[in-house]
Amino acid sequence: MPRRTAVAITAGVLLGFFVIDGSHVWAEHPSVWHGAAAVLGFAGIMGLQLVHSFPGFIPRLGLYRYATWVVLGLLSYVPVAVFGAAWGGMTEFFAASAVLVFPAAVGWPLFGCAVAGELVLFHHLRFGAGDFVYGGIEAVLIPLVVIGLSRMSALIDRLHASREELSRLAVAGERLRFARDLHEVLGLSLSAISLKCELAYRLLADTPARAQEEVGEVLRTARKALADVRSVSRGYRQMSLSDEANAAVSMLSAAGIDTTVRHRCGELPATVDTALATALGEGLTNMLRHSKAERCVITTERGGGVAVLVLANDGVGGGRWARPEPRSGLAALDSRLRELGGTLTHGADGRGWFRLRAVVPLRQEAVAQPTGCPARRGPSGDRRRAPRTGQTDVMPRAAGAITLAVLVGYFLAYSAEGWSYAPYAHGLPTVELCLLGSLALQLAESFHWRHSWGPRWRGPVRYGALGAQALLQFVPFLAFGEQWAGLPGFLAGSALLALPSVAAWPVVVLVTAASGAAQYAVGVSAQDVIYEAAYTPICAVVVFGLTRMAQLATELHRSRTAIARLAVTTERLRFARDLHDLLGFSLSAITLKCELVRRLAPTRPLQARHELTEVLGIVREALADVRTVAGGSLRMCLTDETEHAIAMLTGAGIHATVRLDCGELPHEVETVLATMVREGLTNMLRHSTPECCEITAERTAGAVRLTLVNDGAHGVGEAAFAARVGGGSGIGNLTTRVEAVNGRLTAGPRPDGRFELRAEVALLAA
């Protein structure tokens, strides 16, 4: 339900109440001056009530809401001296506004005082017993209706804002988690690549064979990093402590660090295994970056319901080990282990060694997942608490409570009206049973969606219940005559809820007319018939409005988890595209250049050293790209990417021709086209053996066209179009990106045998 519909319903109900109360005043045949004063009084109360119900209606008056509430009280009570009981209904708006204007701790006590004041007024006006009970019920019922409708329309805004905020927070949390996983996965790999490249650079002059071995290690690490990037981007990376320990031995030995591993914890639960493997990788990353260790001891053991990892090395030097920065990897690891109920301690042991100790409980299901709450597996394999979807907060509870109170209030009001008739006494039990039946059917219609049998409350069952309500409304006229009024508002409200709008409103008119006609036929006075005819559609709209808004509050509350999950899924897809497009290119370039270094090392060591220098530059760019992806602020330059492309293609022995004639482009379009250059060249190097490559960007009428052409099209067309159909990476990612800026991507072999990748983006639309 849009907010404007809720506001219209509230304003319509308020207007209906004023029309009914105005009819009572007009029935007293006031003088012209008194009639004009009554109209002005009604208009003033109506305006002030709208200001209290909708603070944005007249913003300036909202600043003086306490004063306007006092003015409303004067307009509600002073005219009683002139109009008597006919003006008594206006005091109900004073009670309602107390809750709308003041904080709850003050508003509800004032509400009680206002209701008590109305009862005193009724006693002063010498109401009869039946009228006093009926007036007392309406003194509570009408303010609750006004409060409920006013609060429900504001509730829609708050829940929409809450939904947006939850989505934003969920995306921010996913971005932080993704950044942490990127740091854990790629930090060690890129540090190892940098270390080994520097070592190979030093060894090339004296021992080329050893340099070739180090470059081979770089190649293996780069390929593993590519696999890790794909795993993280898919969100299902699960690490093994034993595998990480074995990889650590190989890497540290190649770096000249004597390593000892004592793995005594056996098979571990997947969550614990991943957490300790992450701790080992982070510890090794920090050791390589911040110390000059010569010996390293890795120990794992289990006992006492916990698994323990100890990483010790003799390279204490440097203060960053003792006090990691708040955003460092150790700080993030500490936070992650605390989420699992574990601990992380680190520091010098006083004997020249640094020790990092990670402890994780073995019973992770009990720690990470409360009873009855499902868990989901994060991209690092850890089980995270899933949000509760069935828990009801204050807003849906309050909405349901107000709706229930209003329905019961209507039942009591009509019951009190029935009790006021003396001949009613002999049939009172039967009358109450009929009214209770109408109430029960209305409660079922208004709250069926909150129960397990709700989905079955459809079609014939729902229409049958509506028919039963009609029978309970009209058949008792035959037995009780003019003493029966029934609950026509419930029947009309159920019609609005159960029937399509095309049929519902005619049914409301039909029920109102039929009830009035039945009352008139059994001898009810014309004035009472008019009153009931006016009251029936108001009751119907109140029932419909409160039921729909209570249902909306609950459904929005339940959907917040799904909405946040969809926002996270969207953000993860963006992460995956950025990660694949940026780091796939960098790691492919590292692999390509390292293979070139291995070939050049025996015969051309100087050129090999130059290529290693470029590899180090690419590694630094890759680390910067990791921060860019994790920060969510991807922005690329087409000119810079083409310059990098020329350098890489020239190093690979591929003749490159570049022509850029597109001028200044919107940032989003330029980022997409720069990404296309990266991804297109990455696919070309992976899937073909070209000798020439052309990159062309040109402006057309209101559009820009980027074309990548190469002569190594053997078998590439089928692979490219398969990737596009799958949409998981490569051409599929580019298709998504280009279409997002209102462009079109095509890929395939040309008649001349070359392969072409083309994107055309309409600049005005973009």
Secondary structure, DSSP 8 states (H G I E B T S, - for coil): --HHHHHHHHHHHHHHHHHHHHHHHHHT---HHHHHHHHHHHHHHHHHHHHHH-TTSSHHHHTTHHHHHHHHHHHHHTTHHHHGGGGGGGHHHHHHHHHHHS-HHHHHHHHHHHHHHHHHHHHHTT--HHHHHHHHHHHHHHHHHHHHHHHHHHHHHHHHHHHHHHHHHHHHHHHHHHHHHHHHHHHHHHHHHHHHHHHHHHHTTT-HHHHHHHHHHHHHHHHHHHHHHHHHHHT-----HHHHHHHHHHHHHHTT-EEEEEEES-S--HHHHHHHHHHHHHHHHHHHHH---SEEEEEEEEETTEEEEEEEES---STTTTS--TTSHHHHHHHHHHHTT-EEEEEE-SSS-EEEEEEEES-HHHHHS-TT--EEE-TTS-EEE---SS---HHHHHHHHHHHHHHHHHHHHHHHHHHT-GGGGGGHHHHHHHHHHHHHHHHHHHHGGGSTTGGGS-HHHHHHHHHHHHHHHHTHHHHHGGG----HHHHHHHHHHHS-HHHHHHHHHHHHHHHHHHHHHTT--HHHHHHHHHHHHHHHHHHHHHHHHHHHHHHHHHHHHHHHHHHHHHHHHHHHHHHHHHHHHHHHHHHHHHHHHHHHTTT-HHHHHHHHHHHHHHHHHHHHHHHHHHHT-----HHHHHHHHHHHHHHTT-EEEEEEE--S--HHHHHHHHHHHHHHHHHHHHH---SEEEEEEEEETTEEEEEEEES--TTHHHHHHHHHHH-SSTHHHHHHHHHHTTEEEEEEE-TTS-EEEEEEEETTT-
